[in-house]
Amino acid sequence: MTEKKYNWHKIADHLSDLDFADNNIASAELNGKKICIGKFKEELFAFAWKCPHAGGLLADGFIDALGNVVCPLHRYKYNMQNGRNVSGEGYYLKHWPVETREDGIYVAVEPEGGFWNIFK
């Protein structure tokens, strides 16, 4: 099995540059598009700005006690690690790998196909 190749994009110089609200969700920009950065138990997750169900702004939602992001419109829940809809409606949340490095916070996208197409 071949390892996936990613293009890494710096979204912040430091964790403190991300403005996490009381809901532990910050807004960031990736290739000129808004995304969300969620924080749960000191781990970071990158996911889509809008809920795939009805377009609710996930930055206005919250992270529940199990580490799922919850949409503010209809309370659909998504696992931030794999994008799976855990409340049973069958939707899938776009998400990306995140790395904290000495020089900043980075988010990865696939160079061709897959999630990369949303940025073209």
C-alpha positions as CSV (number, residue, x, y, z in Angstrom):
1,M,0.0,0.0,0.0
2,T,1.4,3.4,-1.0
3,E,1.5,6.3,1.5
4,K,-0.7,9.3,0.6
5,K,1.1,12.4,-0.6
6,Y,0.0,15.8,0.8
7,N,0.6,19.4,0.2
8,W,1.1,21.1,3.6
9,H,-0.1,24.7,4.0
10,K,0.7,26.8,7.0
11,I,-2.4,28.4,8.6
12,A,-0.8,30.0,11.6
13,D,2.6,30.8,13.1
14,H,1.5,29.7,16.6
15,L,-1.5,28.0,18.3
16,S,-2.2,31.4,20.0
17,D,-2.8,32.9,16.5
18,L,-5.9,30.8,16.2
19,D,-8.8,32.5,17.9
20,F,-10.6,29.6,19.6
21,A,-14.0,30.7,20.9
22,D,-15.6,29.1,24.0
23,N,-16.7,26.3,21.7
24,N,-13.1,25.3,20.9
25,I,-13.5,26.0,17.2
26,A,-11.4,28.6,15.4
27,S,-11.7,29.9,11.8
28,A,-8.7,29.6,9.5
29,E,-7.9,30.2,5.9
30,L,-6.6,27.5,3.6
31,N,-5.9,28.4,0.0
32,G,-8.2,31.4,0.2
33,K,-11.1,29.3,1.6
34,K,-12.4,29.3,5.2
35,I,-12.1,26.2,7.2
36,C,-12.6,25.3,10.9
37,I,-10.0,24.2,13.3
38,G,-11.3,22.2,16.2
39,K,-9.5,21.6,19.5
40,F,-10.3,18.6,21.6
41,K,-8.0,17.3,24.5
42,E,-5.2,19.5,23.1
43,E,-5.4,17.8,19.7
44,L,-6.2,19.8,16.5
45,F,-8.6,18.9,13.7
46,A,-9.3,20.7,10.4
47,F,-12.7,20.3,8.9
48,A,-15.1,22.1,6.5
49,W,-16.5,25.5,7.2
50,K,-20.1,24.4,6.4
51,C,-22.1,21.4,7.4
52,P,-22.7,19.0,4.4
53,H,-26.4,18.7,5.4
54,A,-27.8,22.2,5.2
55,G,-24.8,24.5,5.1
56,G,-24.8,25.5,8.8
57,L,-21.6,27.3,9.9
58,L,-19.7,24.8,11.9
59,A,-17.7,27.6,13.5
60,D,-20.9,28.5,15.3
61,G,-21.5,24.9,16.5
62,F,-19.7,23.2,19.3
63,I,-17.6,20.2,20.2
64,D,-19.4,17.7,22.4
65,A,-17.9,15.6,25.3
66,L,-17.0,12.8,22.9
67,G,-15.0,15.1,20.6
68,N,-17.6,15.4,17.8
69,V,-18.4,18.7,16.1
70,V,-22.1,19.5,16.3
71,C,-23.8,21.7,13.7
72,P,-25.7,24.6,15.2
73,L,-28.7,24.2,12.8
74,H,-29.9,20.6,13.2
75,R,-27.4,19.2,15.7
76,Y,-25.9,16.7,13.3
77,K,-22.7,15.4,14.8
78,Y,-19.4,14.5,13.0
79,N,-16.3,12.8,14.1
80,M,-13.5,15.3,13.6
81,Q,-10.9,12.5,13.0
82,N,-12.6,10.8,10.1
83,G,-15.5,13.0,9.0
84,R,-18.2,10.3,9.7
85,N,-21.6,11.4,10.7
86,V,-22.2,9.9,14.1
87,S,-25.8,11.0,14.6
88,G,-27.0,8.6,11.9
89,E,-28.0,10.8,9.0
90,G,-25.3,9.5,6.6
91,Y,-23.5,12.7,5.7
92,Y,-19.7,13.0,5.5
93,L,-17.7,16.0,6.7
94,K,-14.6,17.0,4.7
95,H,-11.6,17.0,7.0
96,W,-7.8,17.3,6.6
97,P,-4.7,16.3,8.6
98,V,-3.2,18.8,10.9
99,E,0.4,19.1,12.2
100,T,1.8,21.3,14.8
101,R,5.5,22.0,14.0
102,E,8.1,24.3,15.5
103,D,7.4,27.0,13.0
104,G,3.6,26.8,13.0
105,I,0.3,25.0,12.4
106,Y,-0.1,23.2,9.1
107,V,-3.0,21.6,7.3
108,A,-2.6,19.1,4.5
109,V,-4.6,18.6,1.3
110,E,-4.2,16.0,-1.4
111,P,-2.4,17.4,-4.5
112,E,-4.8,15.9,-7.1
113,G,-8.4,14.8,-6.9
114,G,-10.1,14.1,-3.6
115,F,-10.5,17.1,-1.4
116,W,-8.0,19.2,-3.4
117,N,-10.7,19.9,-6.0
118,I,-12.7,22.1,-3.6
119,F,-9.9,24.6,-3.7
120,K,-9.8,25.0,-7.4
